[in-house]
Amino acid sequence: MAEPTAPSNVAEYSVSDISFSIKRTLEESFGYVRVRGELGRISRPGSGHIYLDLKDDRSVLAAVIWKGAVSKLKIQPEQGLEVIATGKVTTFPGQSKYQMVIDALEPAGAGALMALLEERKRKLAAEGLFAAERKRPLPALPRVIGVVTSPTGAVIRDILHRLADRFPLHVLVWPVRVQGETSGAEVANGIRGFNALMDGGAIPRPDLIIVARGGGSLEDLWGFNDEQVVRAAAESAIPLISAVGHETDWTLIDLAADLRAPTPTGAAELAVPVKAELMAAVDDLSRRLNSGLVRLVGARRTELRAAAAALPVPRDLLALPRQRFDFVSGNLERALTVNTRALRTRLVRAETLLTPTTLSRRTLQARDRLTGLGERQSRALSVAVQAQKQKLTATASRLSPQPLTRQIRLGAERLDNLFSRLTRAAAQANQDRRQRLEAQEKLLKSLSYKDVLARGYALVRGPDGQPLRDPVDAPAGSELSIEVAAGRLSAIVSDGGDRAPEATASPRKARAVRPKAEPGPQGNQGSLF
């Protein structure tokens, strides 16, 4: 038999008691702490929380950033980044482990930020966002300029003042925060918002965008190194000028923009020319154009005079044709005289040949020829008539009434056959329609409420003539129409139309008046009860 255990003064704890006691002790001992280390494993489950490891060369500290604190972080955790985490140390009793709940995360000095910046720069450059072929030329004279900056800082005043001095035009300001946790997202939204404006809309679409901010430290300008800002600048369909910081400052948006300005004022100078200089240039070009036109007209006048001097005198041009005309006109009189004499000689010769004997002989010859032609025509006509008569006689001998009679008989037989088929088809169709009509009549009788009324039921209609389904639809004093099998009755409700709470409630009283023997309507079937 085993010996009984000796009594002890040591307190006895449950697992939960000892776990939560350790948790309280750890939280009270450390409270709120700042821990410096390198980010190791980073996990982002679907819950929105971030689980990560803080480590140095000897130890690892598990940490968690709850979903509510993730959106407030200055920087997003990336593996290998050296940071300073601020929060409290606690335990996770479910796994007997301690961890740090991080409320704020910041880089451990400028060196860490520069390392992160270089890594992000290499990543975006590998995607081609900084390629020179992506950059677009600026418009020579934009009509509208969109400025993404803080509306209360000195930057917007400097830009507006410089634009007013050089070339006043329409300026749209998209107000954003240029420093802080949300600055990157706001600047990206401003760039995309200007690109989303439609041409010809209520708000004019800018021809040029300026993203501007004054100088500051690397931490102050960190929002313009945000990846979503760089992507928005690279995707912008509108040419974009980056004017962030002083001339020695640079951010990733400077590499993605179409042009980088050393200062916000320099961006305004790059965006528009000087109006006075343009007007002076136009005046100079106008003077040069006028002087050029004067010189051109003078040169053309000189060339015209030289060409006119080289042309012969009009009198000399007509001298040779006039001489030829005089020579021809002198020969014309002699030629007319000679031609008239020749024609007179031919006329006399022809006159000597014309005598009455010759004319009579030609007339007799013509008459004999006409007589011969008439006799030949009569003989040809007789022959043609005889040939046509013979042809008609042969055709008449071939014509007989038998083929026509046979076709008429065949047509009559075919017509009788079709008539008999039509008669049979019409009779069959009438029979089919009669059967369908009788079936519909039987179906109508089986569905009609008249048969139900014949078994002793009644159809009650309300004042509006519609079937009454609920007592509340018939208030006191309303007139009802009750239809039975033999006709209709009229009734007036004597009490209110409250719904009976139970099926055993007393029925409502109705006073029957003015009996009618009208047949009920065939349509509008209602509920029967």
Secondary structure, 3 states (H helix, E strand, C coil): CCCCCCCCCCCCCCHHHHHHHHHHHHHHHHCEEEEEEEEEEEECCCCCCEEEEEECCCCEEEEEECHHHHCCCCCCCCCCCEEEEEEEEEEEHHHCEEEEEEEEEEECCHHHHHHHHHHHHHHHHHCCCCCHHHCCCCCCCCCEEEEEECCCCHHHHHHHHHHHHHCCCEEEEEECCCCCCCHHHHHHHHHHHHHHCCCCCCCCCCCEEEEEECCCCCCCCHHHHCHHHHHHHHHCCCCEEEEECCCCCCCHHHHHCCEECCCHHHHHHHHCCCHHHHHHHHHHHHHHHHHHHHHHHHHHHHHHHHHHHHCCCHHHHHHHHHHHHHHHHHHHHHHHHHHHHHHHHHHHHHHHHCCHHHHHHHHHHHHHHHHHHHHHHHHHHHHHHHHHHHHHHHHHHHCCCHHHHHHHHHHHHHHHHHHHHHHHHHHHHHHHHHHHHHHHHHHHHHHCHHHHHHCCCCEEECCCCCECCCHHHCCCCCEEEEECCCCEEEEEECCCCCCCCCCCCCCCCEEEEEEECCCCCCCCCCCCC
